[in-house]
Amino acid sequence: MLQITDLTYRIAGRTLLENASASIPTGHKAGLVGPNGAGKSTLLKLLVGALSVDGGEVGMTTGARLGSVAQEMPGGSRSLLDTVLAADVERAALLDEAEKLESPHFDGDPMRIAFVHQRLADIEAHRAPARAAEILAGLGFDDAAQNRACSEFSGGWRMRVALAAALFAGPDILMLDEPTNHLDLEATIWLEAYLKAYSGTLLLVSHDREFLNAIPDMIIHLEQGKLVTYRGNFDQFRRQRAERQANQAAAAAKQQAARQHMESFIQRFRAKATKARQAQSRMKALARMDEIPPLIGERVVKFDFPKPLELAPPLVTLEGVDVGYDGKPVLRGLNLRIDGDDRIALLGANGNGKSTLVKLLAGRLDSMAGRLVKSGKLKVGYFAQHQADEFDLTITALAQAKRAMPLAPEEKVRAHLGRFGFSQERSNTKVGSLSGGEKARLLFALMAKEAPNILLLDEPTNHLDIESREALIRALNEYEGAVILVTHDPHLVELVADRLWLVGDGKVVSYDGDLDDYRKLLLDKRRSAKRGGKEERKAVTAAQREAGRRSSADLRASLAPLRRAVENAEQNIAAIGKEIAALDSKLAEPELYNGPAIRVTELQTSRGSAGSRLAAAEQRWLEATTALEAAGLDTEAA
């Protein structure tokens, strides 16, 4: 268990946490949410001991191993695989000791040698390289990349290595702060599945709504220095919090009415002899009354893209276009068309050419062959996170915008910044003092300054919290131009894009399925690659292959009961999932809350029971799947 008790922390005179308390039971997965600047990352640093608390304490289960992603990115000449393997400190120390104990020049203690080898067997040290390779593959590193030095990779890829090391170490309590920020959609989907199956205790900070719905079984909300715990995933948290706020508002209004009534009585009768005692009694009651705090208004985040000039289609046409770097094409033979009402998301792993295509459309790259035609009056808005590095951190947001809009009067520049949530105070704030989310909104404002006909968005949500992401989705859906989107956020793709393009193998092709179909495609590819990798590593002889064919029937027969258990568990999960969807649909009906309260309670009880049954069914599926995989591995090993 992870226990936070009355935690207080102040920085530069500002109180971030004040008597904050929460607990995460062993084996549970908690999502930590709250607006940007609330102190989520600071809380994680306090929990891992990177910062010292001003008050309160943090308690953990005795002997529990705590893990998080290292702040320093891995580097040097060590390979990715060796870097990840080194994260299991115990295994590395035991291997070193075993080598020393068994050295011919060292008179080792037989009992110690036996203990070391038994411990290595207990922690399955022999499987470590395969497990590390599997994690790295899930995060986007093929076999060749895994054997390259860390120093050969960019910062974003090295952060993936740091994440892989944290996962491989397998701590009892794992803390992750925005783990998807440096991942593409493909790696995000893999990580989601990995964390769902993770058996330890998890504390996850994320602004990815899909992630927070798929993984946590509890949400801890950080706001105004306090921690409030809710059961369920993010959507359930939103519903519970809305209900809690409604109850708080009603209670506050009732208390205010009672307070006003007592104050009126006191004012009228405190000087009247016959009523003086009653007035004194009400004064004492008024002093004892614990004030119900007023509701804190929801933070309003604003995005408002200006309406573009309508142009005749198509906006952009590509015919046989090649594009790449240093004379080497990354994408070849592109035949594409973009119209004014297109909403297109680009799918494909990092390095396949998504950003290359966006840069081509933005005019940041020239085509190497073929024909690219743009509408004569086309205006393009291009958003990429690296553009924030070009900001002058010493000037204000207003001054930065004036540089981009030199001919516009100051009133117009301020009004344009206001479309993206910049008040007069924040407009006059130096860029270096803006939060990551505010810098992103400044990028959006500069991108949209000329009312572009097409928005090219390359990972636009990395520094946006959930409220900002929802505001961006609303603004993009109201925007009347075309949108080309590269993102690891499935929620953004599902609510904004109506077409998917698959980028890979040097091509860009239309993908007819939806994101669920794409997830299945990725899982099928991984299974195929895993099977192929096993076959390559085995290097079996023809005789062994023949023996394998003869035993395959026996293997299928032995695994049949386990496969049936997996299938039954999957069917049970699907059935309960439909039941939960039906209950959620009923609970989302506004008219339900105008009827009998007992009906709401019954539905909420049924929803809680269904959630518990779903968790149990998923656990049975996990156990059955693990048993099936173990049986398959044992049979292969034999």
N, C-alpha and C positions, 0 to 999 in steps of 0.2 A: 504493500500500500504506500501511496505518496500522500502525505498529510501536510497541508499548509495551514498554519495557525497564527492568526492576528499579525500577519506580515505587514510591515510598514517600511516604505523606502522613499527617500526624498533626494532630489537632484536639483542643484542650483536654486534652492529655495522653493521648488515646486514639489508637492506631494503627489507621487504617482500611485502609491499603494498605501492604504491606511486601514489597519486592522482587518486585512483581507484574509479570508479563510476558505478552504476547499479541501476535499479529499477525493482521491481516485483509488478505488479498490483494486486489489491485485488482479491483473489480467484484463482490466477494462481499458477501453480506448476513449480518450477525451479530446474533444476539439476545443481549443482556446480561441475565442472570438472577441471582437471589440473594434471600435473605430481606430483608424491610423492615429498613432500618438498616444493611445491609451496606456501603453506600457507592456504589451504582450511579450515582445522580445526581451525587454528588461526583466520581466518575471522569469523567463527561462534562464537568463544569465544568473539570476539570484538562486534559482533552484540547483544549478550545476556548480555553484560556488564561485563563478567568475566575478560576482559583485557581492558586497557585504550588506546584509540587511541592517536597517536602523532599529527594527523592533520585530518581535515575533520569532517564529522558528519554522524550520522545515524538517519533517521527519519521514523516514523511509523504513521499509521492512529490513530488519537486521540482515546484513550480508548481501543485500540487493546490489547488483551492478548497474550503474547509471551510465547511459550513453547518449551522445549527441553528435552532430556534425562538427568536425573541427573547424575553428575559426580561420586557421591558416590553411590555404590551399596546398595540397601536396605538390611537390616538385622534385627536381633532381633527376638523376639517371636511373633510379629504380623503376622497374616496369610497373604498369598498372596492376597486374595480377599480384606481384610481390608486395606492392603498397597495400592492397586490400588484405592480403594474407597477414601482413604485419599488424593489422588492427586487432587480431586476436592475440593479445599480449600473453595470455597463459600458454597457448599452443606454441608460440614462438619461443618462450622461455623453456618449455618442456623439451622441445626439439633440440635446442642448444645444449641443455643439460644431458639429454640422452646421448648426443654425439660426444660430449666430453666424457661421460661415464663409461662409454664403450670404446674409448680410444685405447689402443694397445699400450700407450705410455702412461695410462692412468689406472690406478688400482681402485676400481669402482666398488661401492658397497652393493652386493647382490640384492639386498632388500630394497635399497633406494632405486636400483635399476628396475626391479619388478614394479615398484610403485609408479615410477615415471611412465613405464609402458602401459600399465593398467589405466592410468589417468588419460593418456593419449587415446587409448581405446574408448574410454568412457565419453570423451568429448568428440569422438569420431574424427580424429585428426586426419585420418586417411582420406576422408571425403572433402576436406577443406578446399583443396585446389578446384575440384569440380564445383563446389558450392560458390566459391568466389567468382569463378568464371561464369556461372549462371547468373549471378547478380549483375556483373558487369555487362553481360549480354543483354539482360533486361533493360539496362540503362543506356543501351545503344552502342556498346563496344564489341566489335567482332573479334575473332580469334587473333587476327594480325594486330589489331589495335591494343589488345590486352598485353601484348609482349613488347610494346613500344614504351619508351621512357616518358614519365609524367611531364618532363620539361618540353616535350614536343607538342603539347596540347594547349589550347587557349584557356583562359580563365573559366569560362562557362563549362567546358568539358572537364576541367580539373575539379570543379565543384561537384560534378557527377561522381568523380572518383571518391571524393570525401564522403559523399552520401553512401556510396557502395561500401566503404570501409565501416561506416556506422552501422549499416544493416548487417554486414558480415559478422561484426563483433557479437551480435546477438545479446545485447544487454537485457537485464530483467526489466528495466525502465528505460524507454527510448523517448527522447524529446527531439522533435523536428520543427524547425522554424522555416515556413514557406519552402518546403522541399521541392515543389514543382516549378519554382521560378526559373531554373536553368534547364528545364526539361522540355522536350517537344511532346506533342499529344501522344505519340506512340509510347514513349518512356513513362509518361504520366499514367497511361492505362495499365502498364505493367506494374508500376509502383502501387497503384490502387489495389490490385489483386494481391500483391505481396503483403501489404499492410493489413488487409482484411484477414489474411491467414496467419499473421504474426501472433504468437501466443503470449507475449509479454504485455506489460503495461505501457500504454502509449499516451503521450501528451503532444498534440499536433496543433501548430499554429498555421492556419491557411486562410486565404481569401477565395479559394476555389470552392464554389457552392456544391458542385457535383462530388468533389472529394469529401467534403464535410457531411454530405448525405450518405455516402457509400461506406465510410469507415467508422466514425465515432458511434458509441452507444450512449454517450453523454456529452453535453456541451457546457463549458464553463464560460460565462460571459463576464468580461472585464469592462467596467464602466464606472467613472467617477471614483476610482480607487478601490472599488469593492469587487468581490468575486461572487457570482450567483450561479448555482449549478442547476441544470435542467436535464431531465432524462430524455434519451432519444437522440436523433440526428438533427441536422441544422433546420430542416423544414419544421420538424416537431418543436424545436426550440422557438422558432418564430411564432408559431401558433400559441404556445404556452406563455411566451412573453407578452404577446398582445392581450391575452386573457388576463394576465397578472396586471398589466398596465390599466386595463379597463376597470378591474376591481379596485386598484389603487386610486384611480381617478374618482370612482364613485364614493369610496371611503373618505377621500380628502374633501369632496364636496359636502358630504354628510357632516363631517367634523366641522367644516367651516360654517355651515348653517347653525350647528349647535353652539359654536363659539360666539357667533354674532348674536344669537338669542340670549346667551348668558351675559354678554357684554352690554346688551341693551337693558336687561333687567338690572344689572349693577348700576348703570348710569341713572336709571330712573328712580331706584329705591335706596341707594346707599345712604342718602341723607335723611331718609324717612324712618322714624323711630320704630314703627311697627314692622318694617321690612328689613331693618338693618342687619339682623342676624341671618336672614335668608340671603341677603346680598353678600355678607361676609362668607357664607358657605359656598356661594357660587364663585366668588373670587378664588377661594382655595381650590375648588374643583378645576377652575380654569388654569391655575398654576400647575396642577398635577397632570393636566392633559398632555400626553405625548403627541407632539405634532406629527401628522402624517406628511412626509415630504412631498412637495408638488412634483408632478411628472416633468422630467427633463425632455424637452421637445426633440423629436427626431432631427438629426443633422440632415440638412438639405444639400445634396450634391447636384451640381448643375452642369449639363452639357447641352449645347444648342448649336447644331451645325446650320449655317445659313443656307437658304434655298439657292441651288445653282441655276444658271441659265439653261433652259431646255435645249438640247442639241439633237439633231437628226441621228438615228443609229446608222452604223455602229460607232461607238466612241473610239475603239481600238481594234485593229485587225492585224493578225500575225500570219504570214504565209511562208512556210519553210524556214523559219528563223532559227539560227544557232546563236547561243549566247554563253559566255564564260569569262575566263580570266587568263591573261598572259598567253593568248593565242590558243588556249585549250578549252574547247566547249564543255560546259556542264550540262546544258540542255540542247537538244538537236531537233531540227525539223518541226518546230512548233507551228501548228495551224490552229489558231485560237481567235475568238471574237468576243468582245465585251460590249454590251449594250447598256443604256442608261439606267435600266431597272434591275441589273444583275446584282445578286448578293452571293458571292462565291467564296468558299473557304478552301484553302489549299491544305491537303493532307500529305503526309510523308515525313520520314525521319529527318532530323537535322543533318545537313550535309547533302541532301538529295537535290537541292536547288530551289527551294521555296523562296528564300530571300533573294536569290539571284533573279528569279522571275519578277519579283516585286521591284527590284532595282532597275530592271530593264523597262518596266512599265512607267517607273518614276522618272526615267531619263538619266539615272545615275550610272547606267551601263549602256554601251552601244551594242547593237547586234553585230555579229561576226559574219552572218550570211542571211539570205532571205530578205523579206520585205515586211516592214513594220509601218503601218499607216495609222495616224491619229487624226481625229477631227480637228479642223483648223482652229477652232476657238476653245479647244479642250483645256481645262484647268485641272491640275492633278494635286491632290493633297497627300503627302507622304509622311507616315509616322513610323519611326524606328527608335528604340530606346537609346541607342548609341548617340543620337542627336543631342541628348541632354549633356553629353560631354563637351559640346561646342558652346554651351552657355557661358557667358561671362558672369562668374559667381559674385563679382564685386559690385554689380549694378542691380537695380530693382527690377522686378518683373515688368513694371511699366516701361522702364528704359529699354529692356530687352525687346518688348513688343514694338516700341517706337522705332528701333533699328530695323525691324522687319516691315514696318509700315511707315516709311519716312515721309510720305506725302499726306498722311492722314492727320487731322487735328487731334489734340490730346483727348478731347471729349469722345471722339469716335474710337480711339484706341482703348480708352477706359471702358466704353460700352461693349467693345468686342471682348475684352477680358472678362467682363461681367457675364457674358454668355457662357463662360466656362467656370463660373463660381468664384471669381476673384472680386472681393470687396475692395473698397478704397484702401483699407489698411493692408490687405495682403498684396495689392498691386504695388504698394510702396515698400514692400519687404524685399530685402536683397535676395537674389536667386539662391545664393549659398545657404540661406536660412530657411528656404522652403523645404517642405517634406518631399519624399519621393513621389507621393501622389500629386502634390501641387505642381512639381516639375513636369509630371506627365500631363497634367491639365494645361500647363503653359505650352507644352509641345502641341497639344491638340488645338489650342487657340491660334498658334502661329501657322499650323498646317492649314487651318480653315480660313485664313485671313482674306482670301480672294474668292470665297464661295466656290470651292472646287466641284467639278462634275463627277469626280471619282475619288474615293478615299482608299488609299493603300495602307493597310494597318498591319505592321509586323510586330507581333507580341505586344499589343497595346495595354494589357491588363497587369503587367508584372508588378507595378507599384500601386495598384488601385485596390482599396479595400472593397468589401462586398457591396456596401451602399453605392460606392462610385462605379463599380461594375454594373450594377443594376441601372444606374442613371445612364451609363454609356449605352447599354442595350436599348433603353427607351429612346435615346437620342438617335441611334443608328436606325431604329425602326421607323422613326419619324422623318429621317433624312430622305430627300427625294432624288439623290444621285446613286451611282453605282458604288459597291463596296467589295474590295478584295481583301481577304482576311487570312492572316497567319497567326495561329494562337494555340496554346496548350489547354485552353479552357473549353471543355466540351459544352458547358452551359451557354457560353457565348456563341459557339458554332450553331447549336440547336435552335437558339432563339433569333439569330440574325441571318444565317446563311440559308438559301434555298437551293443552292447547287454546290456540289463538291467536285474539286479537281484533284486527282491523285498525281503527285510529283515523285518520280522515281525512275531509275534505269535510263536517265537522260531524256525522259519523255514527260509530257503533261497530258493526261487523258481524263475525260469526264468519268466520274464514278457514280453509278446509278443507285447505289444503296444509300442507307442512312448511317449515322454513327454507330448504331448497334451492329449493323452489318459489317462495318469497318473493324469494330472490336473483334468480331468473330473471325474476320480475315486475318488479323494480326495473330490471334491465338492459334489459328490453323498453321500459319507460317512458322510460329515458334515451335509448335509440336513437330512439324516436319524437319526444321533445322536441328532440333534436339535429337530426333531419331537419326538424322544424317550424321550429326557429330559423334554420336555413340558408335555408329557403324565404322566411321573413319578411325576412331581411337582404338577400336578393338583389333583391326587388321587381322581378321580371322582367316584361317586357311580354308581351302575348298572342302576338306574333310570336316572341319568344324561347322561350315555352313550347311553341309549335308546333315550332320548330326542335329543342327538347330532346326532344320526343316522337319526331321522326324519327331523332334520333341515339341514342336509348336502346337500340335493337337493336344498333347498332355498339358501344356502350359495354359492353353485356352480353357480347358476343362477345369484346371485348378483355380483359375482366376475368375471363372464364371460367377460363383457366389458373391465375390467382392464387387464385380461389375454390376450385378443386380442390386447390391446394397447401395452403390453410388447412384444408379438410375432411380431407385426408389426414393432416395434422399432428394435428388434433383426434382422429381415429380412433386414431392411433399413441399419443397421450397417454392416451386411455381404455384402450387395451390394456395399456400398461405400468402404468397405475394399478391395473388388476385384478391384474396379476402381482405388484405390490408389496403389495397388500392380502393376497394369498394367502401371500406370504412372511412378512409381518408376523404373520399369524395363526399360521403354523407356529412362528415364533420366540417367540410368546407362550405356547406350550404348555409347562407346567412339566415334563412327562415328557421333553421333548426333551433337557433338560440332565442327565437321568439316563442317557442313552444315550451312544454314541460321540462323542467330542469332534470328530472329523472331520466328522460330520454338521452340528454347530453351525457349524463353520468354513465348510463348503460353503454353508449357507443364508445366513450373514452376507456371504460373498463375492458370492453371487447378489444379495442385497439391495443391496449397494453398487454392483454393476454396473447393476442396474435403476435405482437412483437417478441414476446418471450418464447412463444412456440417457434417463431422463425429463427431466433438465435439458437435454440436447441437443435432445430433441423439443420441449420448451417454447420453447427458443431458436429452433428452426426455425419454430414456430407464430408467435412474436412477429415474426420477420423477414417471414414471409409476410403476416401481418396488416398490418404496417407498409407493406409494398409495395402491398398491396391498397388501403389507405386513401390512400396517396400517389398511386396511379394514379387513384383516384376523384376526389381533389382536383384533380389536374392536369387531368383531363378536364373537371371542372366549371369550372375557371378558364379553360380554352380556350373 
